[in-house]
Amino acid sequence: MIQKNWGWEQIIHNGDYCCKKLIYTKMIASSMHYHEFKHETFVVQSGRFSVYVENAARDWRTMEPGDYIVIPAKMPHRVRCLANGTIIEASTYDDPSDCIRLVPSET
């Protein structure tokens, strides 16, 4: 498990595709960031989240268990935890150097 300021990240597999558990234990927002190459899908397993994707609507989307969102490469996004829980991330290969942070995490 990799400790993050919002909780923990557990990498289940990272090859041609990646699968992770994002375990939120603090009600804060992740950094606003994007990936040049990585294409992600987030599925809420438990908890409650607000996900911002900088698309034409530029708004926050509240997500609860069973909800999912697809985030293409180069699309800025961030996650705010509203109630502690877990997001399952399915994506293309996860290269830590492919994360361009625009705004730091916030409480």
N, C-alpha and C positions, 0 to 999 in steps of 0.2 A: 504494500500500500504506500502511496505517495501522499504525504501530508500537504494540504493546500490551506490557504487562509480561510476558506469557506468550509473545509472539512477534509475529505479523503478521496483519492482517485485510485481505483483498483483496475489495473490492466489485466484483462482476461486473455486477450490474444492481440498481437500486433504483427501482422504479416501483410499480405496483399490487401487484407481488410483488417479493421481493428474493432475490438469490442471492449468497452470499459463500463465500470460502475462508477458514477459520480455520487458520492455520499455526502450530502450537505448536513452539517451539524451546527451551522451558524447562519443566522438570518441576515446575510449580506449579499451584495451583488458581486459577481465575478468581474474581471476586467472586460472592457469593451475591446474586442479583438477580431481578427479575421485570419484566415489561412489561405495562402496562395494556391495550394493544391488540394488540401483535405476537404472532402464533401462529407457532411455529418447528418445523422438523424438522431434526435433525442426522443426517447420514450420515457414518460414519467411512470415509475414503478410505485412510488409512494411519496407522500408529502404534497406540497403545493408550491408552485413556482410561477414567476412572471418572467417571460422570455422576450427580450427585445431583439428584433432583427431589423437592420437598417435597409428596408426596402421602400417601395413607393409610399406605403402607409406610415412608415416610421412610428410605430406604436408598440406598446407592450401587450403581450398575449398571456393571459392567465392559463396555467396548465395544471391539471390534476391527474391522478392515476388513470392510465389508459390513453391519455392524450399524447400526440407526437408532433414533431415539427422537423422539416427537412431544411437544412442550411447548406446551400451550395458554396463552393470555394469562392473566395473573395468577398463574401457578404459579412460585414461587421455585425457582431451579435454579443449579447451578454445575458447572464441568467441571474435573477434575484430570487433567493429562497424566501418564501413566505411562511412555510411550515416545514420543519426538517424532514428530509426524505431522500430518495434515491432516483437518479436519472440513469437509464441505460443508454450509452452512446454506441452507435454502430456507425463506422466511418471507413473511409479509405485509410491507407497506412498513416499512422500518427508519427510524424517527425517533429520533435520538440522545437527545432529551428524554424518550422513552418507556422509560427504563431507571431503575428504582428499585433502588439498591444497598442491601442489608441488612447485608452483611459484606464487608469489603475482601478483595482477593486475598491469598493466603498462599503461602508457600514450603513 
